[in-house]
């Protein structure tokens, strides 16, 4: 089994975004220009691609960098709580409002507010947000007093807002207001060279915690990681490394340290105990699929010798 050590590669760390990808470096140049304006920005990208990192970088690159940056996930709060979080409230505005509360827009006056998962914004709050964008003003819950505010709004979503507009789930006028500048984050699998770079970055992060010290990665493990689609993107990659530190040991990151998805194992059926033989058979079939039936390459991918693979092929009656 061949082992892979850390590559000697010049890595960019752009405000916390680690990359060697030409696609990402091109995006950074656009971000540097966009940050100089006050235009609203909509960051589009799949879950786990780093949309909040992009928003934070835009704030730090802007003239507002010495003012507040506040972020809120629009999908995690009820309509009433989200309205209170954004616009604040006065005592008695609703059950449980025992004192006045300053909202994020007032707290971030002069700075930036990042609205993650904006596609989940309740329809009634969409109208309130539109007023902030058009009039630079809002009204806290429980009062008729108008508060003036100067904030830059950056939003993010993994959904197509035009489709939601067509479905009458998102205001068309708000969509145009929040997406003056759309930025598109590529998937991890599309970021040339970044899977390997980020793998070593997260290995370093967990090595520092002292639970385990990984110095090399098996070639089979690296092949599995490079061939995986990474639906959870950078966040999933970090979780996979954390999983490896929790379940494995020794200085080499091996195939058995990876999550079942990367090993090609199907998820267990609900209520049915895991069958290790069935799981191993599924791993072998997946390795053969990935290598086009080439048994030598499949054995390497599985981290076993060719003779062991031949024996298991007979044992599991795999033609």
C-alpha positions as CSV (number, residue, x, y, z in Angstrom):
1,X,0.0,0.0,0.0
2,X,1.5,3.3,-1.1
3,X,1.3,6.3,1.2
4,X,0.8,9.9,0.3
5,X,2.5,12.7,2.3
6,X,1.6,16.4,2.4
7,X,2.0,18.0,-1.1
8,X,4.4,21.0,-1.5
9,X,1.7,23.3,-2.8
10,X,1.3,27.1,-2.4
11,X,-2.1,27.5,-0.8
12,X,-4.2,30.7,-0.7
13,X,-5.9,31.6,2.6
14,X,-8.4,34.3,1.5
15,X,-10.1,35.5,4.7
16,X,-10.4,31.9,5.9
17,X,-11.2,30.4,2.6
18,X,-8.5,27.8,1.8
19,X,-7.9,27.0,-1.9
20,X,-5.6,26.3,-4.8
21,X,-8.5,26.4,-7.2
22,X,-8.4,28.7,-10.2
23,X,-12.2,29.0,-10.0
24,X,-12.0,30.3,-6.4
25,X,-9.1,32.6,-7.2
26,X,-11.2,34.2,-10.0
27,X,-14.1,34.6,-7.5
28,X,-11.7,36.3,-5.0
29,X,-10.9,39.0,-7.6
30,X,-14.6,39.7,-8.2
31,X,-15.2,39.8,-4.4
32,X,-12.4,42.4,-4.0
33,X,-14.1,44.7,-6.5
34,X,-17.7,44.1,-5.3
35,X,-16.7,44.8,-1.6
36,X,-15.8,48.4,-2.5
37,X,-19.5,49.2,-3.3
38,X,-22.6,49.1,-1.1
39,X,-24.5,47.0,-3.6
40,X,-26.5,44.1,-2.1
41,X,-25.0,40.7,-2.8
42,X,-26.7,37.3,-3.2
43,X,-24.3,34.4,-2.7
44,X,-25.5,31.2,-4.4
45,X,-24.1,27.8,-3.5
46,X,-24.9,24.4,-2.3
47,X,-24.9,23.5,1.4
48,X,-21.5,23.5,2.9
49,X,-19.7,25.5,0.2
50,X,-18.8,28.4,2.6
51,X,-21.3,31.1,1.9
52,X,-20.9,32.7,5.3
53,X,-17.1,32.9,4.8
54,X,-17.7,34.8,1.6
55,X,-20.1,37.2,3.3
56,X,-17.6,37.8,6.1
57,X,-14.8,38.4,3.6
58,X,-16.9,40.9,1.7
59,X,-17.5,42.8,5.0
60,X,-13.8,42.8,6.0
61,X,-12.8,44.0,2.5
62,X,-15.4,46.9,2.6
63,X,-15.3,50.4,4.0
64,X,-17.6,49.0,6.8
65,X,-14.9,46.6,8.1
66,X,-14.6,48.5,11.4
67,X,-18.4,48.3,12.0
68,X,-20.5,45.3,13.1
69,X,-21.1,42.2,11.1
70,X,-24.2,40.2,12.2
71,X,-25.5,36.9,10.7
72,X,-28.8,35.1,11.0
73,X,-30.1,31.9,9.5
74,X,-33.6,32.6,8.3
75,X,-34.5,28.9,8.4
76,X,-33.9,28.3,12.1
77,X,-36.5,30.7,13.7
78,X,-40.2,31.1,13.6
79,X,-41.7,34.2,11.9
80,X,-42.2,36.0,15.2
81,X,-38.8,35.2,16.6
82,X,-37.1,36.1,13.3
83,X,-38.9,39.5,13.2
84,X,-37.8,40.2,16.7
85,X,-34.2,39.1,15.9
86,X,-34.0,41.4,12.9
87,X,-36.1,44.4,13.9
88,X,-36.1,44.2,17.7
89,X,-39.2,44.7,19.9
90,X,-40.5,46.7,22.8
91,X,-41.6,45.3,26.1
92,X,-45.0,43.6,25.8
93,X,-44.9,43.3,22.0
94,X,-45.7,39.6,22.3
95,X,-45.8,36.9,25.0
96,X,-42.4,36.6,26.6
97,X,-41.2,40.1,25.6
98,X,-40.4,41.2,29.1
99,X,-38.0,44.0,28.1
100,X,-37.0,46.0,25.1
101,X,-34.7,44.3,22.6
102,X,-32.5,45.8,20.0
103,X,-32.6,43.9,16.7
104,X,-29.7,43.1,14.4
105,X,-30.4,45.9,11.9
106,X,-30.1,48.5,14.7
107,X,-27.1,46.8,16.2
108,X,-25.4,46.6,12.8
109,X,-26.0,50.3,11.9
110,X,-23.1,51.3,9.7
111,X,-22.1,47.7,9.2
112,X,-23.3,44.5,7.5
113,X,-26.1,42.0,8.0
114,X,-25.8,38.6,6.5
115,X,-29.1,36.8,5.9
116,X,-28.4,33.1,5.3
117,X,-31.0,30.8,3.8
118,X,-33.0,33.9,2.6
119,X,-35.3,31.7,0.5
120,X,-36.8,30.6,3.8
121,X,-37.7,34.1,4.8
122,X,-41.5,34.3,5.8
123,X,-43.6,36.3,3.4
124,X,-44.6,38.9,6.0
125,X,-41.0,39.6,6.9
126,X,-40.1,39.9,3.2
127,X,-42.2,43.1,3.1
128,X,-40.4,44.5,6.1
129,X,-37.0,43.7,4.6
130,X,-38.0,45.5,1.4
131,X,-38.6,48.6,3.4
132,X,-35.1,48.4,4.9
133,X,-33.7,48.2,1.4
134,X,-35.9,50.9,-0.1
135,X,-36.2,53.4,2.7
136,X,-33.3,52.5,5.0
137,X,-35.9,52.3,7.9
138,X,-37.9,49.8,9.9
139,X,-40.3,49.6,12.8
140,X,-39.6,47.4,15.8
141,X,-42.3,45.0,16.9
142,X,-44.9,46.5,19.3
143,X,-44.4,50.2,18.3
144,X,-45.1,52.6,15.5
145,X,-41.8,54.4,15.8
146,X,-39.6,54.4,12.7
147,X,-35.9,53.7,13.1
148,X,-33.5,54.8,10.4
149,X,-30.6,52.5,9.7
150,X,-27.6,52.3,7.3
151,X,-26.7,48.6,6.7
152,X,-25.4,46.6,3.8
153,X,-27.3,43.4,3.3
154,X,-25.6,40.2,2.0
155,X,-27.9,37.2,1.5
156,X,-27.3,33.6,0.6
157,X,-29.3,30.7,-0.6
158,X,-29.0,27.2,-2.2
159,X,-32.3,27.6,-4.0
160,X,-33.3,29.3,-7.2
161,X,-35.2,32.4,-6.2
162,X,-36.8,32.9,-9.7
163,X,-38.5,29.5,-9.2
164,X,-39.8,30.6,-5.8
165,X,-41.1,33.8,-7.4
166,X,-42.9,31.8,-10.0
167,X,-44.4,29.7,-7.2
168,X,-45.5,32.9,-5.4
169,X,-43.3,32.0,-2.4
170,X,-40.9,34.9,-2.8
171,X,-41.5,38.5,-3.7
172,X,-40.2,39.4,-7.1
173,X,-39.4,43.0,-6.1
174,X,-37.4,41.8,-3.1
175,X,-35.5,39.3,-5.3
176,X,-34.3,42.1,-7.6
177,X,-33.3,44.2,-4.5
178,X,-31.2,41.6,-2.9
179,X,-29.4,40.2,-6.0
180,X,-27.9,43.3,-7.5
181,X,-24.7,41.3,-7.5
182,X,-25.1,37.5,-7.6
183,X,-22.0,35.5,-6.7
184,X,-21.8,31.8,-7.4
185,X,-19.8,29.4,-5.2
186,X,-18.7,26.2,-7.0
187,X,-19.2,22.8,-5.5
188,X,-16.2,21.3,-3.8
189,X,-16.0,18.6,-6.5
190,X,-15.6,21.3,-9.1
191,X,-12.7,23.1,-7.2
192,X,-9.6,21.8,-8.9
193,X,-7.1,20.7,-6.3
194,X,-9.1,21.7,-3.3
195,X,-10.1,18.3,-2.0
196,X,-6.5,17.3,-1.3
197,X,-5.6,20.8,0.1
198,X,-8.6,21.0,2.4
199,X,-8.0,17.4,3.6
200,X,-4.5,18.3,4.8
201,X,-5.8,21.6,6.2
202,X,-8.4,19.7,8.4
203,X,-5.9,17.0,9.3
204,X,-3.7,19.8,10.7
205,X,-6.6,21.3,12.6
206,X,-7.4,18.0,14.4
207,X,-3.7,17.0,14.8
208,X,-3.4,20.1,17.0
209,X,-6.1,18.8,19.3
210,X,-3.8,15.8,20.2
211,X,-6.2,12.9,19.9
212,X,-4.3,11.5,17.0
213,X,-1.4,12.5,14.7
214,X,-1.9,11.7,11.0
215,X,1.2,12.1,8.9
216,X,0.3,10.1,5.7
217,X,-2.8,9.1,3.7
218,X,-3.1,5.8,2.0
219,X,-3.5,6.0,-1.8
220,X,-6.7,4.0,-1.6
221,X,-8.1,6.6,0.8
222,X,-7.1,9.5,-1.4
223,X,-8.6,7.8,-4.5
224,X,-11.9,7.3,-2.6
225,X,-12.0,11.0,-1.6
226,X,-11.1,12.3,-5.0
227,X,-13.8,10.1,-6.7
228,X,-16.6,11.0,-4.2
229,X,-19.1,13.6,-5.2
230,X,-19.1,15.5,-1.8
231,X,-22.8,16.5,-1.7
232,X,-22.1,18.3,1.7
233,X,-19.1,20.0,0.2
234,X,-16.4,21.5,2.5
235,X,-18.5,21.0,5.6
236,X,-18.8,17.3,4.8
237,X,-15.1,17.0,4.2
238,X,-14.3,18.4,7.6
239,X,-16.9,16.1,9.2
240,X,-15.2,13.1,7.5
241,X,-11.8,14.1,8.9
242,X,-13.3,14.5,12.3
243,X,-14.9,11.1,12.0
244,X,-11.5,9.6,11.1
245,X,-9.9,11.1,14.2
246,X,-12.7,9.7,16.4
247,X,-12.7,6.1,15.1
248,X,-9.2,5.5,13.8
249,X,-5.7,5.4,15.2
250,X,-2.1,5.6,14.0
251,X,-0.3,8.0,11.8
252,X,-2.0,6.9,8.5
253,X,-5.4,7.9,7.3
254,X,-6.8,4.6,6.0
255,X,-9.9,3.5,4.1
256,X,-11.5,2.0,7.2
257,X,-11.3,5.5,8.9
258,X,-13.7,6.9,6.3
259,X,-17.5,7.2,6.6
260,X,-19.6,4.4,4.9
261,X,-20.5,6.7,2.1
262,X,-16.9,7.1,1.0
263,X,-16.2,3.4,1.4
264,X,-19.0,2.7,-1.0
265,X,-21.3,1.1,1.5
266,X,-25.0,1.4,1.2
267,X,-26.8,3.0,4.3
268,X,-28.2,0.5,6.7
269,X,-31.9,-0.2,6.4
270,X,-34.0,1.1,9.3
271,X,-34.6,-1.5,11.9
272,X,-32.3,-4.1,10.3
273,X,-28.9,-4.8,12.0
274,X,-25.8,-4.1,10.0
275,X,-24.5,-7.2,8.2
276,X,-20.7,-6.9,8.0
277,X,-20.6,-9.5,5.2
278,X,-23.2,-7.7,3.1
279,X,-21.4,-4.4,3.8
280,X,-18.0,-5.8,2.6
281,X,-19.7,-7.3,-0.5
282,X,-21.2,-3.9,-1.3
283,X,-17.8,-2.3,-0.9
284,X,-16.2,-4.7,-3.3
285,X,-19.0,-4.2,-5.9
286,X,-18.6,-0.4,-5.6
287,X,-14.8,-0.7,-6.0
288,X,-15.2,-2.8,-9.1
289,X,-17.8,-0.3,-10.5
290,X,-15.4,2.6,-9.9
291,X,-12.5,0.8,-11.5
292,X,-14.5,-0.5,-14.5
293,X,-14.0,-4.1,-13.3
294,X,-10.2,-3.9,-13.1
295,X,-9.5,-6.2,-10.1
296,X,-6.0,-5.0,-9.5
297,X,-7.1,-1.4,-9.2
298,X,-10.1,-2.5,-7.1
299,X,-7.9,-4.3,-4.7
300,X,-5.7,-1.2,-4.3
301,X,-8.8,1.0,-3.7
302,X,-10.0,-1.5,-1.1
303,X,-6.6,-1.6,0.6
304,X,-6.2,-5.4,0.2
305,X,-4.0,-7.7,-1.8
306,X,-5.1,-9.1,-5.1
307,X,-5.1,-12.7,-3.7
308,X,-7.4,-11.5,-0.9
309,X,-9.7,-9.9,-3.4
310,X,-9.9,-13.0,-5.5
311,X,-10.7,-15.1,-2.5
312,X,-13.5,-12.8,-1.5
313,X,-14.9,-12.7,-5.0
314,X,-15.3,-16.5,-4.9
315,X,-16.6,-16.3,-1.3
316,X,-19.3,-13.7,-2.2
317,X,-19.9,-15.3,-5.7
318,X,-19.1,-12.1,-7.5
319,X,-18.6,-12.9,-11.2
